[in-house]
Amino acid sequence: MASRFGSLQQFIRRHRRIIQAVFFPIAAVSAFFYLFVLTAMVALDVLKYPSWFVAFGVFLYVQMWMIATDSAMDAVSELYGIKLLPWWRREFVPILPKRAQPRSRGALIGYFFLSYAIGIYGFALAYVAVSRYFIGSL
Amino acid sequence: MGELDLIGGIYFSVITIATVGFGDIVPVSSAARLMVVGEVLLGVAYAVFFFSIIASFLREKNV
């Protein structure tokens, strides 16, 4: 298992520039679509999706909250100088590349507002979904 | 109120997290009420955190 990740890391190191130029923008755009647009479509019940698709939307929704928590914890750990990591970062640190911590105060505020905005959007989607799937909730 | 659209959801979310509570949209079911409780608590935590950032800025300036 470890050697498999080792070879993956070697591959990433060798092709870093190509990955940065091609893979990351595509991954960023598709991640944005999946996490923010697709979850909204599921919540709004735009199309009649099968139930597995709703489950997939919920799975993506959870990931959205993981990003919000991650950003908030980054900002909190920078502000108070404590090592605070959500469990998924602790578990997957050997696999994931080392993430840059926010150094400046501007980055700290950026992480805070990112988490805040995702939090508001996440709750908005939850309210929309509740009002549509459970009529009379709001 | 019936079904919320996305703008309505964002509006209600902002009004709730800011602990304003205009009352034009009201949670009726237990699930919706639990969500509102969670968001209000989160909003208070965010406000505390925001003011602690400002306080740390001011402390650094004074030192």
N, CA and C atoms of all chains as a GROMACS GRO file, in nm:
protein
  603
    1MET      N    1   0.084  -0.120   0.000
    1MET     CA    2   0.000   0.000   0.000
    1MET      C    3   0.088   0.125   0.000
    2ALA      N    4   0.189   0.122   0.090
    2ALA     CA    5   0.276   0.239   0.102
    2ALA      C    6   0.356   0.262  -0.025
    3SER      N    7   0.402   0.147  -0.087
    3SER     CA    8   0.482   0.161  -0.208
    3SER      C    9   0.397   0.215  -0.323
    4ARG      N   10   0.268   0.176  -0.321
    4ARG     CA   11   0.179   0.227  -0.425
    4ARG      C   12   0.168   0.380  -0.414
    5PHE      N   13   0.152   0.429  -0.290
    5PHE     CA   14   0.144   0.573  -0.270
    5PHE      C   15   0.278   0.639  -0.301
    6GLY      N   16   0.387   0.567  -0.270
    6GLY     CA   17   0.521   0.619  -0.300
    6GLY      C   18   0.540   0.639  -0.450
    7SER      N   19   0.499   0.540  -0.528
    7SER     CA   20   0.511   0.553  -0.673
    7SER      C   21   0.419   0.661  -0.727
    8LEU      N   22   0.304   0.677  -0.663
    8LEU     CA   23   0.211   0.784  -0.703
    8LEU      C   24   0.274   0.920  -0.676
    9GLN      N   25   0.338   0.932  -0.559
    9GLN     CA   26   0.404   1.059  -0.526
    9GLN      C   27   0.518   1.088  -0.622
   10GLN      N   28   0.593   0.980  -0.661
   10GLN     CA   29   0.703   0.997  -0.758
   10GLN      C   30   0.648   1.045  -0.892
   11PHE      N   31   0.538   0.985  -0.931
   11PHE     CA   32   0.474   1.023  -1.057
   11PHE      C   33   0.432   1.171  -1.054
   12ILE      N   34   0.370   1.209  -0.940
   12ILE     CA   35   0.326   1.349  -0.926
   12ILE      C   36   0.446   1.443  -0.929
   13ARG      N   37   0.553   1.404  -0.860
   13ARG     CA   38   0.673   1.490  -0.855
   13ARG      C   39   0.734   1.506  -0.994
   14ARG      N   40   0.734   1.396  -1.070
   14ARG     CA   41   0.797   1.398  -1.203
   14ARG      C   42   0.716   1.483  -1.302
   15HIS      N   43   0.584   1.474  -1.290
   15HIS     CA   44   0.498   1.544  -1.387
   15HIS      C   45   0.427   1.663  -1.323
   16ARG      N   46   0.493   1.726  -1.228
   16ARG     CA   47   0.428   1.833  -1.152
   16ARG      C   48   0.377   1.947  -1.241
   17ARG      N   49   0.462   1.988  -1.336
   17ARG     CA   50   0.425   2.104  -1.418
   17ARG      C   51   0.304   2.076  -1.505
   18ILE      N   52   0.302   1.957  -1.563
   18ILE     CA   53   0.186   1.920  -1.648
   18ILE      C   54   0.060   1.912  -1.562
   19ILE      N   55   0.076   1.854  -1.445
   19ILE     CA   56  -0.040   1.840  -1.355
   19ILE      C   57  -0.092   1.977  -1.314
   20GLN      N   58   0.003   2.067  -1.282
   20GLN     CA   59  -0.038   2.202  -1.240
   20GLN      C   60  -0.106   2.277  -1.354
   21ALA      N   61  -0.055   2.257  -1.476
   21ALA     CA   62  -0.108   2.334  -1.590
   21ALA      C   63  -0.240   2.277  -1.644
   22VAL      N   64  -0.253   2.145  -1.640
   22VAL     CA   65  -0.369   2.082  -1.704
   22VAL      C   66  -0.467   2.025  -1.602
   23PHE      N   67  -0.416   1.943  -1.514
   23PHE     CA   68  -0.504   1.868  -1.426
   23PHE      C   69  -0.575   1.957  -1.324
   24PHE      N   70  -0.500   2.047  -1.259
   24PHE     CA   71  -0.558   2.128  -1.152
   24PHE      C   72  -0.671   2.219  -1.200
   25PRO      N   73  -0.654   2.291  -1.314
   25PRO     CA   74  -0.769   2.373  -1.359
   25PRO      C   75  -0.893   2.290  -1.390
   26ILE      N   76  -0.872   2.176  -1.457
   26ILE     CA   77  -0.987   2.090  -1.489
   26ILE      C   78  -1.050   2.038  -1.360
   27ALA      N   79  -0.963   1.995  -1.267
   27ALA     CA   80  -1.014   1.943  -1.140
   27ALA      C   81  -1.087   2.052  -1.062
   28ALA      N   82  -1.034   2.175  -1.067
   28ALA     CA   83  -1.096   2.286  -0.993
   28ALA      C   84  -1.234   2.318  -1.049
   29VAL      N   85  -1.242   2.325  -1.182
   29VAL     CA   86  -1.371   2.358  -1.246
   29VAL      C   87  -1.473   2.247  -1.220
   30SER      N   88  -1.429   2.122  -1.238
   30SER     CA   89  -1.525   2.012  -1.217
   30SER      C   90  -1.562   1.999  -1.070
   31ALA      N   91  -1.466   2.026  -0.979
   31ALA     CA   92  -1.498   2.021  -0.836
   31ALA      C   93  -1.600   2.128  -0.801
   32PHE      N   94  -1.581   2.247  -0.859
   32PHE     CA   95  -1.678   2.355  -0.835
   32PHE      C   96  -1.815   2.314  -0.885
   33PHE      N   97  -1.820   2.257  -1.006
   33PHE     CA   98  -1.948   2.214  -1.062
   33PHE      C   99  -2.014   2.108  -0.974
   34TYR      N  100  -1.935   2.006  -0.938
   34TYR     CA  101  -1.993   1.897  -0.861
   34TYR      C  102  -2.038   1.942  -0.723
   35LEU      N  103  -1.952   2.022  -0.657
   35LEU     CA  104  -1.982   2.055  -0.518
   35LEU      C  105  -2.087   2.164  -0.504
   36PHE      N  106  -2.087   2.261  -0.595
   36PHE     CA  107  -2.176   2.375  -0.574
   36PHE      C  108  -2.295   2.377  -0.670
   37VAL      N  109  -2.279   2.335  -0.794
   37VAL     CA  110  -2.388   2.342  -0.891
   37VAL      C  111  -2.474   2.217  -0.883
   38LEU      N  112  -2.409   2.102  -0.886
   38LEU     CA  113  -2.484   1.976  -0.885
   38LEU      C  114  -2.564   1.957  -0.757
   39THR      N  115  -2.503   1.994  -0.644
   39THR     CA  116  -2.577   1.983  -0.517
   39THR      C  117  -2.698   2.075  -0.518
   40ALA      N  118  -2.682   2.195  -0.578
   40ALA     CA  119  -2.796   2.288  -0.587
   40ALA      C  120  -2.905   2.229  -0.675
   41MET      N  121  -2.865   2.163  -0.785
   41MET     CA  122  -2.964   2.102  -0.875
   41MET      C  123  -3.040   1.991  -0.805
   42VAL      N  124  -2.967   1.914  -0.724
   42VAL     CA  125  -3.034   1.807  -0.650
   42VAL      C  126  -3.130   1.867  -0.547
   43ALA      N  127  -3.083   1.973  -0.477
   43ALA     CA  128  -3.168   2.036  -0.375
   43ALA      C  129  -3.291   2.100  -0.438
   44LEU      N  130  -3.271   2.163  -0.555
   44LEU     CA  131  -3.383   2.231  -0.621
   44LEU      C  132  -3.476   2.133  -0.692
   45ASP      N  133  -3.432   2.008  -0.704
   45ASP     CA  134  -3.513   1.906  -0.769
   45ASP      C  135  -3.546   1.948  -0.913
   46VAL      N  136  -3.442   2.002  -0.982
   46VAL     CA  137  -3.460   2.056  -1.117
   46VAL      C  138  -3.507   1.947  -1.212
   47LEU      N  139  -3.436   1.836  -1.208
   47LEU     CA  140  -3.476   1.721  -1.290
   47LEU      C  141  -3.519   1.609  -1.196
   48LYS      N  142  -3.595   1.519  -1.248
   48LYS     CA  143  -3.636   1.407  -1.164
   48LYS      C  144  -3.523   1.304  -1.162
   49TYR      N  145  -3.442   1.315  -1.057
   49TYR     CA  146  -3.328   1.224  -1.046
   49TYR      C  147  -3.370   1.094  -0.979
   50PRO      N  148  -3.300   0.986  -1.011
   50PRO     CA  149  -3.323   0.864  -0.934
   50PRO      C  150  -3.267   0.880  -0.793
   51SER      N  151  -3.307   0.793  -0.703
   51SER     CA  152  -3.270   0.810  -0.562
   51SER      C  153  -3.120   0.801  -0.539
   52TRP      N  154  -3.049   0.718  -0.623
   52TRP     CA  155  -2.904   0.707  -0.603
   52TRP      C  156  -2.836   0.840  -0.633
   53PHE      N  157  -2.896   0.919  -0.724
   53PHE     CA  158  -2.838   1.047  -0.760
   53PHE      C  159  -2.854   1.146  -0.645
   54VAL      N  160  -2.968   1.137  -0.576
   54VAL     CA  161  -2.989   1.221  -0.458
   54VAL      C  162  -2.886   1.184  -0.350
   55ALA      N  163  -2.861   1.054  -0.336
   55ALA     CA  164  -2.760   1.007  -0.240
   55ALA      C  165  -2.622   1.062  -0.277
   56PHE      N  166  -2.592   1.063  -0.406
   56PHE     CA  167  -2.465   1.117  -0.453
   56PHE      C  168  -2.457   1.267  -0.421
   57GLY      N  169  -2.569   1.338  -0.440
   57GLY     CA  170  -2.575   1.480  -0.407
   57GLY      C  171  -2.548   1.503  -0.259
   58VAL      N  172  -2.605   1.417  -0.175
   58VAL     CA  173  -2.582   1.428  -0.030
   58VAL      C  174  -2.435   1.404   0.002
   59PHE      N  175  -2.376   1.306  -0.066
   59PHE     CA  176  -2.233   1.275  -0.048
   59PHE      C  177  -2.147   1.397  -0.084
   60LEU      N  178  -2.181   1.464  -0.195
   60LEU     CA  179  -2.108   1.585  -0.235
   60LEU      C  180  -2.131   1.697  -0.135
   61TYR      N  181  -2.253   1.703  -0.084
   61TYR     CA  182  -2.289   1.806   0.014
   61TYR      C  183  -2.203   1.792   0.140
   62VAL      N  184  -2.183   1.668   0.181
   62VAL     CA  185  -2.097   1.642   0.298
   62VAL      C  186  -1.955   1.690   0.269
   63GLN      N  187  -1.908   1.667   0.146
   63GLN     CA  188  -1.774   1.713   0.110
   63GLN      C  189  -1.763   1.865   0.115
   64MET      N  190  -1.872   1.931   0.077
   64MET     CA  191  -1.875   2.077   0.083
   64MET      C  192  -1.856   2.123   0.227
   65TRP      N  193  -1.923   2.056   0.320
   65TRP     CA  194  -1.908   2.090   0.461
   65TRP      C  195  -1.768   2.059   0.511
   66MET      N  196  -1.705   1.955   0.453
   66MET     CA  197  -1.567   1.922   0.492
   66MET      C  198  -1.474   2.037   0.453
   67ILE      N  199  -1.498   2.097   0.336
   67ILE     CA  200  -1.416   2.211   0.294
   67ILE      C  201  -1.438   2.328   0.389
   68ALA      N  202  -1.565   2.353   0.425
   68ALA     CA  203  -1.596   2.464   0.516
   68ALA      C  204  -1.527   2.444   0.650
   69THR      N  205  -1.534   2.321   0.704
   69THR     CA  206  -1.470   2.290   0.832
   69THR      C  207  -1.320   2.303   0.823
   70ASP      N  208  -1.266   2.252   0.713
   70ASP     CA  209  -1.122   2.256   0.689
   70ASP      C  210  -1.071   2.400   0.689
   71SER      N  211  -1.142   2.488   0.616
   71SER     CA  212  -1.101   2.628   0.608
   71SER      C  213  -1.111   2.696   0.745
   72ALA      N  214  -1.220   2.668   0.817
   72ALA     CA  215  -1.237   2.729   0.949
   72ALA      C  216  -1.127   2.684   1.044
   73MET      N  217  -1.093   2.553   1.038
   73MET     CA  218  -0.990   2.500   1.127
   73MET      C  219  -0.852   2.556   1.093
   74ASP      N  220  -0.827   2.576   0.963
   74ASP     CA  221  -0.701   2.638   0.922
   74ASP      C  222  -0.688   2.777   0.980
   75ALA      N  223  -0.798   2.854   0.969
   75ALA     CA  224  -0.796   2.991   1.020
   75ALA      C  225  -0.781   2.992   1.172
   76VAL      N  226  -0.854   2.903   1.240
   76VAL     CA  227  -0.847   2.898   1.388
   76VAL      C  228  -0.707   2.858   1.434
   77SER      N  229  -0.648   2.758   1.368
   77SER     CA  230  -0.516   2.712   1.412
   77SER      C  231  -0.410   2.819   1.387
   78GLU      N  232  -0.428   2.897   1.280
   78GLU     CA  233  -0.333   3.005   1.253
   78GLU      C  234  -0.348   3.116   1.356
   79LEU      N  235  -0.472   3.145   1.392
   79LEU     CA  236  -0.498   3.256   1.485
   79LEU      C  237  -0.448   3.223   1.625
   80TYR      N  238  -0.477   3.103   1.673
   80TYR     CA  239  -0.443   3.067   1.811
   80TYR      C  240  -0.312   2.989   1.822
   81GLY      N  241  -0.252   2.959   1.709
   81GLY     CA  242  -0.124   2.890   1.712
   81GLY      C  243  -0.132   2.748   1.761
   82ILE      N  244  -0.243   2.680   1.736
   82ILE     CA  245  -0.257   2.542   1.780
   82ILE      C  246  -0.268   2.452   1.657
   83LYS      N  247  -0.225   2.328   1.675
   83LYS     CA  248  -0.235   2.234   1.564
   83LYS      C  249  -0.372   2.168   1.570
   84LEU      N  250  -0.458   2.212   1.483
   84LEU     CA  251  -0.596   2.164   1.482
   84LEU      C  252  -0.626   2.110   1.343
   85LEU      N  253  -0.647   1.979   1.337
   85LEU     CA  254  -0.676   1.919   1.207
   85LEU      C  255  -0.804   1.836   1.215
   86PRO      N  256  -0.892   1.849   1.116
   86PRO     CA  257  -1.007   1.758   1.116
   86PRO      C  258  -0.959   1.615   1.092
   87TRP      N  259  -1.041   1.518   1.131
   87TRP     CA  260  -0.996   1.378   1.129
   87TRP      C  261  -0.956   1.334   0.989
   88TRP      N  262  -1.021   1.386   0.883
   88TRP     CA  263  -0.987   1.338   0.749
   88TRP      C  264  -0.849   1.386   0.706
   89ARG      N  265  -0.807   1.502   0.760
   89ARG     CA  266  -0.672   1.549   0.729
   89ARG      C  267  -0.569   1.467   0.806
   90ARG      N  268  -0.602   1.429   0.930
   90ARG     CA  269  -0.510   1.348   1.009
   90ARG      C  270  -0.492   1.212   0.945
   91GLU      N  271  -0.604   1.155   0.898
   91GLU     CA  272  -0.600   1.019   0.842
   91GLU      C  273  -0.527   1.015   0.708
   92PHE      N  274  -0.548   1.119   0.627
   92PHE     CA  275  -0.498   1.113   0.490
   92PHE      C  276  -0.374   1.198   0.465
   93VAL      N  277  -0.313   1.249   0.572
   93VAL     CA  278  -0.193   1.331   0.555
   93VAL      C  279  -0.080   1.258   0.483
   94PRO      N  280  -0.057   1.127   0.512
   94PRO     CA  281   0.050   1.059   0.438
   94PRO      C  282   0.024   1.050   0.288
   95ILE      N  283  -0.102   1.054   0.246
   95ILE     CA  284  -0.134   1.039   0.104
   95ILE      C  285  -0.138   1.176   0.036
   96LEU      N  286  -0.208   1.269   0.100
   96LEU     CA  287  -0.227   1.399   0.038
   96LEU      C  288  -0.098   1.481   0.040
   97PRO      N  289  -0.077   1.565  -0.061
   97PRO     CA  290   0.038   1.654  -0.057
   97PRO      C  291   0.023   1.755   0.056
   98LYS      N  292   0.138   1.797   0.109
   98LYS     CA  293   0.133   1.890   0.222
   98LYS      C  294   0.068   2.020   0.179
   99ARG      N  295  -0.033   2.060   0.254
   99ARG     CA  296  -0.106   2.180   0.215
   99ARG      C  297  -0.043   2.304   0.276
  100ALA      N  298  -0.043   2.409   0.197
  100ALA     CA  299   0.014   2.534   0.245
  100ALA      C  300  -0.078   2.594   0.352
  101GLN      N  301  -0.023   2.628   0.463
  101GLN     CA  302  -0.101   2.690   0.570
  101GLN      C  303  -0.109   2.841   0.544
  102PRO      N  304  -0.216   2.903   0.586
  102PRO     CA  305  -0.223   3.048   0.567
  102PRO      C  306  -0.122   3.118   0.656
  103ARG      N  307  -0.041   3.202   0.596
  103ARG     CA  308   0.064   3.269   0.673
  103ARG      C  309   0.025   3.412   0.709
  104SER      N  310  -0.028   3.484   0.611
  104SER     CA  311  -0.056   3.625   0.635
  104SER      C  312  -0.193   3.642   0.698
  105ARG      N  313  -0.216   3.763   0.750
  105ARG     CA  314  -0.346   3.793   0.808
  105ARG      C  315  -0.454   3.795   0.700
  106GLY      N  316  -0.414   3.839   0.580
  106GLY     CA  317  -0.509   3.842   0.469
  106GLY      C  318  -0.558   3.703   0.435
  107ALA      N  319  -0.464   3.606   0.433
  107ALA     CA  320  -0.502   3.466   0.405
  107ALA      C  321  -0.593   3.413   0.514
  108LEU      N  322  -0.564   3.451   0.637
  108LEU     CA  323  -0.646   3.409   0.751
  108LEU      C  324  -0.790   3.456   0.734
  109ILE      N  325  -0.805   3.583   0.697
  109ILE     CA  326  -0.939   3.639   0.675
  109ILE      C  327  -1.004   3.573   0.553
  110GLY      N  328  -0.922   3.543   0.451
  110GLY     CA  329  -0.973   3.474   0.332
  110GLY      C  330  -1.030   3.338   0.368
  111TYR      N  331  -0.956   3.261   0.449
  111TYR     CA  332  -1.004   3.129   0.491
  111TYR      C  333  -1.132   3.142   0.572
  112PHE      N  334  -1.136   3.244   0.656
  112PHE     CA  335  -1.254   3.265   0.740
  112PHE      C  336  -1.376   3.293   0.653
  113PHE      N  337  -1.362   3.384   0.558
  113PHE     CA  338  -1.478   3.420   0.475
  113PHE      C  339  -1.516   3.307   0.378
  114LEU      N  340  -1.418   3.229   0.334
  114LEU     CA  341  -1.449   3.111   0.251
  114LEU      C  342  -1.538   3.015   0.328
  115SER      N  343  -1.497   2.988   0.452
  115SER     CA  344  -1.574   2.897   0.536
  115SER      C  345  -1.713   2.954   0.564
  116TYR      N  346  -1.717   3.085   0.589
  116TYR     CA  347  -1.845   3.152   0.620
  116TYR      C  348  -1.941   3.144   0.500
  117ALA      N  349  -1.887   3.175   0.380
  117ALA     CA  350  -1.970   3.174   0.259
  117ALA      C  351  -2.020   3.034   0.229
  118ILE      N  352  -1.932   2.934   0.241
  118ILE     CA  353  -1.974   2.796   0.214
  118ILE      C  354  -2.078   2.752   0.318
  119GLY      N  355  -2.060   2.798   0.441
  119GLY     CA  356  -2.157   2.766   0.547
  119GLY      C  357  -2.295   2.820   0.514
  120ILE      N  358  -2.300   2.947   0.471
  120ILE     CA  359  -2.428   3.008   0.434
  120ILE      C  360  -2.491   2.935   0.317
  121TYR      N  361  -2.409   2.906   0.215
  121TYR     CA  362  -2.459   2.836   0.096
  121TYR      C  363  -2.506   2.695   0.131
  122GLY      N  364  -2.430   2.628   0.217
  122GLY     CA  365  -2.466   2.492   0.258
  122GLY      C  366  -2.600   2.489   0.329
  123PHE      N  367  -2.621   2.583   0.421
  123PHE     CA  368  -2.750   2.588   0.491
  123PHE      C  369  -2.862   2.626   0.395
  124ALA      N  370  -2.832   2.718   0.300
  124ALA     CA  371  -2.934   2.757   0.202
  124ALA      C  372  -2.981   2.635   0.123
  125LEU      N  373  -2.886   2.553   0.079
  125LEU     CA  374  -2.922   2.431   0.005
  125LEU      C  375  -3.004   2.336   0.092
  126ALA      N  376  -2.967   2.328   0.219
  126ALA     CA  377  -3.040   2.240   0.311
  126ALA      C  378  -3.184   2.288   0.326
  127TYR      N  379  -3.203   2.420   0.339
  127TYR     CA  380  -3.340   2.473   0.352
  127TYR      C  381  -3.421   2.449   0.225
  128VAL      N  382  -3.356   2.471   0.109
  128VAL     CA  383  -3.425   2.448  -0.018
  128VAL      C  384  -3.468   2.302  -0.028
  129ALA      N  385  -3.375   2.212   0.003
  129ALA     CA  386  -3.405   2.068  -0.006
  129ALA      C  387  -3.516   2.030   0.090
  130VAL      N  388  -3.510   2.080   0.213
  130VAL     CA  389  -3.613   2.047   0.313
  130VAL      C  390  -3.750   2.098   0.269
  131SER      N  391  -3.751   2.222   0.213
  131SER     CA  392  -3.880   2.279   0.173
  131SER      C  393  -3.940   2.205   0.054
  132ARG      N  394  -3.854   2.141  -0.027
  132ARG     CA  395  -3.905   2.073  -0.146
  132ARG      C  396  -3.935   1.926  -0.121
  133TYR      N  397  -3.850   1.861  -0.040
  133TYR     CA  398  -3.871   1.718  -0.017
  133TYR      C  399  -3.971   1.692   0.096
  134PHE      N  400  -3.981   1.788   0.190
  134PHE     CA  401  -4.078   1.777   0.300
  134PHE      C  402  -4.167   1.902   0.295
  135ILE      N  403  -4.272   1.893   0.219
  135ILE     CA  404  -4.359   2.010   0.195
  135ILE      C  405  -4.416   2.061   0.328
  136GLY      N  406  -4.412   2.194   0.343
  136GLY     CA  407  -4.467   2.256   0.465
  136GLY      C  408  -4.367   2.271   0.577
  137SER      N  409  -4.237   2.243   0.547
  137SER     CA  410  -4.135   2.257   0.650
  137SER      C  411  -4.104   2.404   0.680
  138LEU      N  412  -4.113   2.486   0.573
  138LEU     CA  413  -4.080   2.628   0.590
  138LEU      C  414  -4.197   2.714   0.542
  139MET      N  415  -4.534   2.891   0.354
  139MET     CA  416  -4.438   2.950   0.258
  139MET      C  417  -4.426   2.863   0.133
  140GLY      N  418  -4.430   2.732   0.152
  140GLY     CA  419  -4.419   2.641   0.038
  140GLY      C  420  -4.275   2.612   0.002
  141GLU      N  421  -4.250   2.593  -0.127
  141GLU     CA  422  -4.115   2.556  -0.171
  141GLU      C  423  -4.027   2.679  -0.187
  142LEU      N  424  -3.905   2.671  -0.135
  142LEU     CA  425  -3.809   2.781  -0.148
  142LEU      C  426  -3.729   2.764  -0.276
  143ASP      N  427  -3.698   2.876  -0.343
  143ASP     CA  428  -3.601   2.869  -0.453
  143ASP      C  429  -3.462   2.898  -0.395
  144LEU      N  430  -3.360   2.897  -0.481
  144LEU     CA  431  -3.223   2.910  -0.431
  144LEU      C  432  -3.201   3.047  -0.366
  145ILE      N  433  -3.253   3.152  -0.430
  145ILE     CA  434  -3.237   3.288  -0.374
  145ILE      C  435  -3.308   3.297  -0.238
  146GLY      N  436  -3.427   3.238  -0.231
  146GLY     CA  437  -3.502   3.237  -0.106
  146GLY      C  438  -3.425   3.162   0.003
  147GLY      N  439  -3.362   3.051  -0.036
  147GLY     CA  440  -3.283   2.973   0.059
  147GLY      C  441  -3.164   3.051   0.110
  148ILE      N  442  -3.093   3.119   0.017
  148ILE     CA  443  -2.977   3.198   0.058
  148ILE      C  444  -3.022   3.314   0.148
  149TYR      N  445  -3.132   3.377   0.110
  149TYR     CA  446  -3.186   3.488   0.191
  149TYR      C  447  -3.216   3.440   0.333
  150PHE      N  448  -3.287   3.329   0.344
  150PHE     CA  449  -3.324   3.277   0.476
  150PHE      C  450  -3.199   3.237   0.555
  151SER      N  451  -3.100   3.180   0.484
  151SER     CA  452  -2.976   3.138   0.549
  151SER      C  453  -2.901   3.259   0.605
  152VAL      N  454  -2.893   3.366   0.526
  152VAL     CA  455  -2.821   3.487   0.572
  152VAL      C  456  -2.894   3.551   0.690
  153ILE      N  457  -3.028   3.559   0.679
  153ILE     CA  458  -3.107   3.620   0.787
  153ILE      C  459  -3.091   3.538   0.916
  154THR      N  460  -3.081   3.405   0.900
  154THR     CA  461  -3.069   3.318   1.018
  154THR      C  462  -2.930   3.324   1.079
  155ILE      N  463  -2.826   3.318   0.992
  155ILE     CA  464  -2.689   3.314   1.047
  155ILE      C  465  -2.654   3.449   1.111
  156ALA      N  466  -2.718   3.556   1.061
  156ALA     CA  467  -2.694   3.688   1.121
  156ALA      C  468  -2.780   3.710   1.245
  157THR      N  469  -2.858   3.609   1.282
  157THR     CA  470  -2.953   3.612   1.395
  157THR      C  471  -3.047   3.734   1.387
  158VAL      N  472  -3.089   3.768   1.265
  158VAL     CA  473  -3.183   3.880   1.246
  158VAL      C  474  -3.326   3.829   1.267
  159GLY      N  475  -3.365   3.732   1.187
  159GLY     CA  476  -3.497   3.671   1.203
  159GLY      C  477  -3.613   3.763   1.172
  160PHE      N  478  -3.632   3.797   1.045
  160PHE     CA  479  -3.743   3.885   1.007
  160PHE      C  480  -3.878   3.818   1.034
  161GLY      N  481  -3.885   3.691   1.018
  161GLY     CA  482  -4.010   3.620   1.044
  161GLY      C  483  -4.098   3.601   0.922
  162ASP      N  484  -4.049   3.643   0.803
  162ASP     CA  485  -4.129   3.621   0.682
  162ASP      C  486  -4.121   3.476   0.638
  163ILE      N  487  -4.010   3.408   0.668
  163ILE     CA  488  -3.999   3.264   0.645
  163ILE      C  489  -3.976   3.201   0.783
  164VAL      N  490  -4.059   3.102   0.816
  164VAL     CA  491  -4.055   3.045   0.951
  164VAL      C  492  -4.037   2.894   0.943
  165PRO      N  493  -3.944   2.838   1.022
  165PRO     CA  494  -3.934   2.691   1.023
  165PRO      C  495  -4.052   2.630   1.098
  166VAL      N  496  -4.112   2.530   1.035
  166VAL     CA  497  -4.232   2.469   1.094
  166VAL      C  498  -4.201   2.327   1.145
  167SER      N  499  -4.136   2.247   1.058
  167SER     CA  500  -4.110   2.107   1.096
  167SER      C  501  -3.990   2.100   1.191
  168SER      N  502  -3.977   1.984   1.257
  168SER     CA  503  -3.867   1.966   1.351
  168SER      C  504  -3.731   1.970   1.281
  169ALA      N  505  -3.725   1.912   1.160
  169ALA     CA  506  -3.598   1.910   1.086
  169ALA      C  507  -3.553   2.052   1.054
  170ALA      N  508  -3.647   2.134   1.006
  170ALA     CA  509  -3.613   2.272   0.971
  170ALA      C  510  -3.573   2.350   1.096
  171ARG      N  511  -3.642   2.325   1.206
  171ARG     CA  512  -3.609   2.396   1.330
  171ARG      C  513  -3.470   2.357   1.379
  172LEU      N  514  -3.437   2.228   1.369
  172LEU     CA  515  -3.302   2.183   1.410
  172LEU      C  516  -3.195   2.250   1.325
  173MET      N  517  -3.221   2.260   1.196
  173MET     CA  518  -3.125   2.327   1.106
  173MET      C  519  -3.106   2.472   1.146
  174VAL      N  520  -3.215   2.540   1.176
  174VAL     CA  521  -3.207   2.680   1.216
  174VAL      C  522  -3.127   2.694   1.346
  175VAL      N  523  -3.153   2.605   1.440
  175VAL     CA  524  -3.078   2.608   1.567
  175VAL      C  525  -2.929   2.592   1.539
  176GLY      N  526  -2.894   2.494   1.455
  176GLY     CA  527  -2.754   2.470   1.420
  176GLY      C  528  -2.692   2.591   1.353
  177GLU      N  529  -2.766   2.653   1.263
  177GLU     CA  530  -2.708   2.768   1.191
  177GLU      C  531  -2.692   2.889   1.282
  178VAL      N  532  -2.786   2.910   1.372
  178VAL     CA  533  -2.773   3.024   1.464
  178VAL      C  534  -2.651   3.004   1.554
  179LEU      N  535  -2.633   2.882   1.605
  179LEU     CA  536  -2.516   2.855   1.690
  179LEU      C  537  -2.387   2.874   1.611
  180LEU      N  538  -2.387   2.827   1.487
  180LEU     CA  539  -2.270   2.844   1.400
  180LEU      C  540  -2.244   2.992   1.374
  181GLY      N  541  -2.351   3.068   1.353
  181GLY     CA  542  -2.338   3.211   1.328
  181GLY      C  543  -2.276   3.283   1.446
  182VAL      N  544  -2.318   3.245   1.567
  182VAL     CA  545  -2.261   3.307   1.688
  182VAL      C  546  -2.112   3.273   1.699
  183ALA      N  547  -2.079   3.145   1.670
  183ALA     CA  548  -1.938   3.103   1.676
  183ALA      C  549  -1.855   3.180   1.574
  184TYR      N  550  -1.908   3.198   1.454
  184TYR     CA  551  -1.837   3.275   1.351
  184TYR      C  552  -1.817   3.419   1.395
  185ALA      N  553  -1.920   3.477   1.459
  185ALA     CA  554  -1.909   3.617   1.503
  185ALA      C  555  -1.799   3.631   1.608
  186VAL      N  556  -1.796   3.536   1.702
  186VAL     CA  557  -1.693   3.538   1.807
  186VAL      C  558  -1.555   3.527   1.743
  187PHE      N  559  -1.545   3.436   1.646
  187PHE     CA  560  -1.416   3.415   1.579
  187PHE      C  561  -1.374   3.540   1.502
  188PHE      N  562  -1.469   3.602   1.436
  188PHE     CA  563  -1.438   3.723   1.358
  188PHE      C  564  -1.386   3.834   1.450
  189PHE      N  565  -1.453   3.852   1.566
  189PHE     CA  566  -1.409   3.957   1.657
  189PHE      C  567  -1.274   3.924   1.719
  190SER      N  568  -1.245   3.796   1.736
  190SER     CA  569  -1.113   3.760   1.790
  190SER      C  570  -1.003   3.787   1.687
  191ILE      N  571  -1.036   3.775   1.557
  191ILE     CA  572  -0.939   3.813   1.454
  191ILE      C  573  -0.911   3.963   1.462
  192ILE      N  574  -1.018   4.041   1.473
  192ILE     CA  575  -1.002   4.187   1.483
  192ILE      C  576  -0.920   4.222   1.608
  193ALA      N  577  -0.951   4.154   1.720
  193ALA     CA  578  -0.879   4.181   1.845
  193ALA      C  579  -0.731   4.150   1.830
  194SER      N  580  -0.700   4.040   1.760
  194SER     CA  581  -0.559   4.004   1.744
  194SER      C  582  -0.487   4.107   1.654
  195PHE      N  583  -0.558   4.160   1.556
  195PHE     CA  584  -0.503   4.268   1.473
  195PHE      C  585  -0.466   4.388   1.558
  196LEU      N  586  -0.563   4.429   1.641
  196LEU     CA  587  -0.543   4.548   1.725
  196LEU      C  588  -0.430   4.526   1.826
  197ARG      N  589  -0.424   4.403   1.883
  197ARG     CA  590  -0.319   4.372   1.979
  197ARG      C  591  -0.182   4.381   1.915
  198GLU      N  592  -0.172   4.328   1.792
  198GLU     CA  593  -0.044   4.332   1.721
  198GLU      C  594  -0.001   4.475   1.691
  199LYS      N  595  -0.098   4.560   1.658
  199LYS     CA  596  -0.068   4.700   1.628
  199LYS      C  597  -0.015   4.773   1.751
  200ASN      N  598  -0.076   4.743   1.865
  200ASN     CA  599  -0.037   4.811   1.989
  200ASN      C  600   0.100   4.766   2.037
  201VAL      N  601   0.131   4.637   2.013
  201VAL     CA  602   0.262   4.583   2.056
  201VAL      C  603   0.367   4.627   1.956
   0.00000   0.00000   0.00000
